[in-house]
Amino acid sequence: MSESAASNYAGVWGNRIGFGHKAALLVIDFMKGYTTEGAPLYAPGVVAAVRLGGELLQVARETATPIIHTNIRYQPGSFQDGGMWVKKAPVMRDMVEGNPLAEFCAEVTPREDELVITKQYASAFFGTSLAPTLHSQGVDTLIVIGCSTSGCVRATAVDGVQHGFRVMVVRDGVGDRHEGPHEANLFDIDSKYGDVIDSGEAMAWLKR
């Protein structure tokens, strides 16, 4: 009988790090391209995650938790700021100003006083001011929701731990276009880069 991934990793990977002293909610790329049926980026798993994201955002707002949203924008026409990423994934060319698919989903639209960081690559940290922004506010824990699990969420989790943050990925607050990559990447994140938690645990901690 083949050994399961969980039993193979047991005692080697999967240590829990838990929450620190101050958390921020990071909302990654909840844009309409992922929730619009028929769009190239459409990911059914993101639709449910957006609904949950609205609830978690409300709790974060009520508890004065720092909130940071990310989106993706490229220079239309040349897409030169997308570099090799856009060459590898030309589907990302929809992420230009004025394209309805690049707009935030209604349930998680940032408020005027909430920071929006625009990025061109998968990680919310790569080429952005995210890390110093969080450090300047004394944040040591990132509660992560958004999409996609196998792309920008995973890349952000990897960079997050490398920048010294406790990364908490909310299982029901992230989504992907297929369950296989979604579950595989949650397994890897939980094993090596952060803690995968459910929304109830995240909300309870924020309300403490």
C-alpha beads as a LAMMPS data file, in Angstrom:
LAMMPS data file: protein, C-alpha beads

208 atoms
207 bonds

1 atom types
1 bond types

-500.0 500.0 xlo xhi
-500.0 500.0 ylo yhi
-500.0 500.0 zlo zhi

Masses

1 110.0

Atoms # bond

1 1 1 0.000 0.000 0.000
2 1 1 1.410 3.411 -0.952
3 1 1 2.157 5.863 1.826
4 1 1 -0.075 8.941 2.045
5 1 1 1.408 12.412 1.699
6 1 1 0.290 13.303 5.219
7 1 1 1.974 10.278 6.801
8 1 1 5.122 10.825 4.738
9 1 1 5.390 14.449 5.911
10 1 1 4.465 13.707 9.538
11 1 1 7.173 14.675 12.001
12 1 1 9.210 16.422 9.295
13 1 1 6.971 19.121 7.794
14 1 1 3.798 20.711 9.088
15 1 1 4.845 22.500 12.268
16 1 1 2.337 25.152 13.345
17 1 1 3.506 28.728 13.835
18 1 1 0.272 30.379 14.968
19 1 1 -0.663 34.033 15.135
20 1 1 1.696 36.719 16.360
21 1 1 0.850 40.058 17.970
22 1 1 -0.669 42.087 15.127
23 1 1 -2.316 40.874 11.928
24 1 1 -3.221 42.450 8.625
25 1 1 -5.745 41.106 6.136
26 1 1 -4.278 40.693 2.664
27 1 1 -6.871 40.363 -0.118
28 1 1 -5.161 39.078 -3.266
29 1 1 -6.507 39.806 -6.758
30 1 1 -10.234 39.329 -6.216
31 1 1 -11.013 40.620 -9.727
32 1 1 -13.990 39.910 -11.945
33 1 1 -11.938 37.942 -14.479
34 1 1 -11.864 35.054 -11.996
35 1 1 -15.608 35.096 -11.263
36 1 1 -17.123 35.835 -14.679
37 1 1 -18.332 32.682 -16.431
38 1 1 -16.850 32.387 -19.899
39 1 1 -13.836 34.563 -19.100
40 1 1 -10.470 32.846 -19.746
41 1 1 -9.454 33.191 -16.087
42 1 1 -12.796 32.005 -14.684
43 1 1 -12.199 29.860 -11.604
44 1 1 -15.298 28.340 -9.944
45 1 1 -13.460 27.980 -6.654
46 1 1 -12.952 31.733 -6.495
47 1 1 -16.681 32.492 -6.592
48 1 1 -17.294 30.975 -3.149
49 1 1 -14.068 32.475 -1.816
50 1 1 -15.235 35.970 -2.794
51 1 1 -18.449 35.553 -0.820
52 1 1 -16.492 34.476 2.251
53 1 1 -14.018 37.262 1.612
54 1 1 -16.765 39.824 2.003
55 1 1 -17.598 38.449 5.446
56 1 1 -13.977 38.437 6.577
57 1 1 -13.482 41.953 5.264
58 1 1 -16.424 43.116 7.358
59 1 1 -14.900 41.616 10.514
60 1 1 -11.536 43.190 9.717
61 1 1 -13.189 46.583 9.266
62 1 1 -15.116 46.266 12.529
63 1 1 -11.931 45.378 14.429
64 1 1 -9.762 48.109 12.840
65 1 1 -7.469 45.484 11.323
66 1 1 -5.128 46.819 8.619
67 1 1 -6.440 45.793 5.197
68 1 1 -4.438 45.656 1.991
69 1 1 -5.832 44.692 -1.399
70 1 1 -3.828 43.760 -4.473
71 1 1 -4.696 43.884 -8.121
72 1 1 -2.817 43.370 -11.379
73 1 1 -2.312 46.011 -14.063
74 1 1 -0.227 46.050 -17.231
75 1 1 0.636 48.670 -19.794
76 1 1 -1.817 47.981 -22.620
77 1 1 -0.409 47.274 -26.021
78 1 1 3.189 46.446 -25.198
79 1 1 2.679 44.616 -21.863
80 1 1 6.408 45.154 -21.341
81 1 1 5.941 45.495 -17.583
82 1 1 4.664 41.902 -17.574
83 1 1 7.975 40.536 -18.794
84 1 1 8.271 36.759 -19.046
85 1 1 5.208 36.273 -16.852
86 1 1 2.862 37.565 -19.552
87 1 1 4.733 35.579 -22.189
88 1 1 4.229 32.431 -20.111
89 1 1 0.627 33.304 -19.239
90 1 1 -0.814 35.524 -22.004
91 1 1 -4.248 35.114 -20.401
92 1 1 -3.102 37.834 -17.994
93 1 1 -3.358 40.414 -20.790
94 1 1 -6.935 41.063 -19.650
95 1 1 -5.503 42.854 -16.621
96 1 1 -5.403 46.366 -18.086
97 1 1 -7.122 49.556 -16.983
98 1 1 -10.599 49.829 -18.464
99 1 1 -11.183 46.104 -18.942
100 1 1 -14.229 45.088 -16.858
101 1 1 -12.508 41.780 -16.049
102 1 1 -9.773 43.715 -14.225
103 1 1 -12.230 45.392 -11.837
104 1 1 -12.627 44.301 -8.221
105 1 1 -15.527 41.986 -7.405
106 1 1 -18.384 43.939 -5.865
107 1 1 -18.402 42.009 -2.571
108 1 1 -14.761 42.862 -1.846
109 1 1 -14.345 46.300 -3.397
110 1 1 -11.798 48.309 -1.392
111 1 1 -12.977 51.312 0.549
112 1 1 -11.343 54.671 -0.056
113 1 1 -9.258 54.385 3.117
114 1 1 -7.957 50.889 2.271
115 1 1 -4.629 50.486 0.549
116 1 1 -4.497 48.952 -2.923
117 1 1 -1.116 47.679 -4.105
118 1 1 -0.800 47.069 -7.828
119 1 1 1.500 44.283 -8.942
120 1 1 2.631 42.717 -12.194
121 1 1 3.794 39.317 -10.990
122 1 1 2.434 36.486 -8.865
123 1 1 3.729 37.411 -5.411
124 1 1 2.219 40.427 -3.667
125 1 1 5.734 41.153 -2.374
126 1 1 7.656 41.036 -5.645
127 1 1 8.458 44.533 -6.891
128 1 1 6.037 46.209 -4.449
129 1 1 6.143 48.159 -1.176
130 1 1 4.138 45.529 0.733
131 1 1 6.868 44.357 3.121
132 1 1 7.987 47.812 4.354
133 1 1 4.353 48.906 4.586
134 1 1 3.566 46.009 6.913
135 1 1 6.774 46.380 8.940
136 1 1 6.108 50.085 9.479
137 1 1 2.759 49.222 11.099
138 1 1 4.208 46.558 13.369
139 1 1 2.392 43.750 11.545
140 1 1 3.884 40.297 12.082
141 1 1 0.986 38.138 10.826
142 1 1 -0.693 38.014 7.419
143 1 1 -4.205 36.638 7.047
144 1 1 -4.421 35.805 3.356
145 1 1 -7.492 35.436 1.171
146 1 1 -7.779 35.712 -2.597
147 1 1 -6.803 33.931 -5.760
148 1 1 -5.543 31.842 -7.161
149 1 1 -4.390 29.266 -4.622
150 1 1 -1.791 27.723 -6.921
151 1 1 -0.565 31.053 -8.265
152 1 1 -0.558 34.381 -6.475
153 1 1 -1.613 33.004 -3.082
154 1 1 1.148 30.402 -2.990
155 1 1 3.786 32.833 -4.299
156 1 1 2.776 35.372 -1.660
157 1 1 2.900 32.754 1.095
158 1 1 6.429 31.743 0.091
159 1 1 7.631 35.349 -0.015
160 1 1 5.740 36.166 3.169
161 1 1 7.616 33.644 5.296
162 1 1 10.879 34.737 3.650
163 1 1 10.134 38.304 4.742
164 1 1 9.599 37.098 8.303
165 1 1 5.799 37.105 8.516
166 1 1 3.505 34.491 10.027
167 1 1 1.361 33.552 7.033
168 1 1 -2.195 32.382 7.724
169 1 1 -3.982 31.260 4.556
170 1 1 -7.746 30.984 4.971
171 1 1 -8.793 27.705 3.346
172 1 1 -12.334 28.773 2.460
173 1 1 -11.187 32.272 1.526
174 1 1 -8.959 31.223 -1.381
175 1 1 -9.867 29.504 -4.631
176 1 1 -8.609 28.111 -7.915
177 1 1 -9.947 26.899 -11.239
178 1 1 -9.557 23.222 -10.290
179 1 1 -9.753 21.381 -6.974
180 1 1 -6.543 19.395 -7.593
181 1 1 -4.079 22.329 -7.704
182 1 1 -6.091 24.072 -4.977
183 1 1 -5.717 21.214 -2.492
184 1 1 -2.135 20.393 -3.473
185 1 1 -0.987 23.948 -2.899
186 1 1 -2.855 24.284 0.382
187 1 1 -1.055 21.121 1.493
188 1 1 2.332 22.583 0.539
189 1 1 1.631 25.957 2.135
190 1 1 0.485 24.333 5.365
191 1 1 3.514 22.028 5.377
192 1 1 6.279 24.517 4.637
193 1 1 5.322 28.177 4.452
194 1 1 2.501 29.023 6.844
195 1 1 -0.635 27.754 8.536
196 1 1 -3.795 26.939 6.600
197 1 1 -6.774 27.846 8.783
198 1 1 -10.520 28.165 8.298
199 1 1 -12.424 31.423 8.295
200 1 1 -13.931 30.764 11.703
201 1 1 -10.498 30.655 13.310
202 1 1 -9.429 33.821 11.506
203 1 1 -12.553 35.738 12.534
204 1 1 -12.343 34.544 16.136
205 1 1 -8.750 35.752 16.400
206 1 1 -9.613 39.164 14.942
207 1 1 -12.501 39.545 17.399
208 1 1 -10.393 38.696 20.461

Bonds

1 1 1 2
2 1 2 3
3 1 3 4
4 1 4 5
5 1 5 6
6 1 6 7
7 1 7 8
8 1 8 9
9 1 9 10
10 1 10 11
11 1 11 12
12 1 12 13
13 1 13 14
14 1 14 15
15 1 15 16
16 1 16 17
17 1 17 18
18 1 18 19
19 1 19 20
20 1 20 21
21 1 21 22
22 1 22 23
23 1 23 24
24 1 24 25
25 1 25 26
26 1 26 27
27 1 27 28
28 1 28 29
29 1 29 30
30 1 30 31
31 1 31 32
32 1 32 33
33 1 33 34
34 1 34 35
35 1 35 36
36 1 36 37
37 1 37 38
38 1 38 39
39 1 39 40
40 1 40 41
41 1 41 42
42 1 42 43
43 1 43 44
44 1 44 45
45 1 45 46
46 1 46 47
47 1 47 48
48 1 48 49
49 1 49 50
50 1 50 51
51 1 51 52
52 1 52 53
53 1 53 54
54 1 54 55
55 1 55 56
56 1 56 57
57 1 57 58
58 1 58 59
59 1 59 60
60 1 60 61
61 1 61 62
62 1 62 63
63 1 63 64
64 1 64 65
65 1 65 66
66 1 66 67
67 1 67 68
68 1 68 69
69 1 69 70
70 1 70 71
71 1 71 72
72 1 72 73
73 1 73 74
74 1 74 75
75 1 75 76
76 1 76 77
77 1 77 78
78 1 78 79
79 1 79 80
80 1 80 81
81 1 81 82
82 1 82 83
83 1 83 84
84 1 84 85
85 1 85 86
86 1 86 87
87 1 87 88
88 1 88 89
89 1 89 90
90 1 90 91
91 1 91 92
92 1 92 93
93 1 93 94
94 1 94 95
95 1 95 96
96 1 96 97
97 1 97 98
98 1 98 99
99 1 99 100
100 1 100 101
101 1 101 102
102 1 102 103
103 1 103 104
104 1 104 105
105 1 105 106
106 1 106 107
107 1 107 108
108 1 108 109
109 1 109 110
110 1 110 111
111 1 111 112
112 1 112 113
113 1 113 114
114 1 114 115
115 1 115 116
116 1 116 117
117 1 117 118
118 1 118 119
119 1 119 120
120 1 120 121
121 1 121 122
122 1 122 123
123 1 123 124
124 1 124 125
125 1 125 126
126 1 126 127
127 1 127 128
128 1 128 129
129 1 129 130
130 1 130 131
131 1 131 132
132 1 132 133
133 1 133 134
134 1 134 135
135 1 135 136
136 1 136 137
137 1 137 138
138 1 138 139
139 1 139 140
140 1 140 141
141 1 141 142
142 1 142 143
143 1 143 144
144 1 144 145
145 1 145 146
146 1 146 147
147 1 147 148
148 1 148 149
149 1 149 150
150 1 150 151
151 1 151 152
152 1 152 153
153 1 153 154
154 1 154 155
155 1 155 156
156 1 156 157
157 1 157 158
158 1 158 159
159 1 159 160
160 1 160 161
161 1 161 162
162 1 162 163
163 1 163 164
164 1 164 165
165 1 165 166
166 1 166 167
167 1 167 168
168 1 168 169
169 1 169 170
170 1 170 171
171 1 171 172
172 1 172 173
173 1 173 174
174 1 174 175
175 1 175 176
176 1 176 177
177 1 177 178
178 1 178 179
179 1 179 180
180 1 180 181
181 1 181 182
182 1 182 183
183 1 183 184
184 1 184 185
185 1 185 186
186 1 186 187
187 1 187 188
188 1 188 189
189 1 189 190
190 1 190 191
191 1 191 192
192 1 192 193
193 1 193 194
194 1 194 195
195 1 195 196
196 1 196 197
197 1 197 198
198 1 198 199
199 1 199 200
200 1 200 201
201 1 201 202
202 1 202 203
203 1 203 204
204 1 204 205
205 1 205 206
206 1 206 207
207 1 207 208
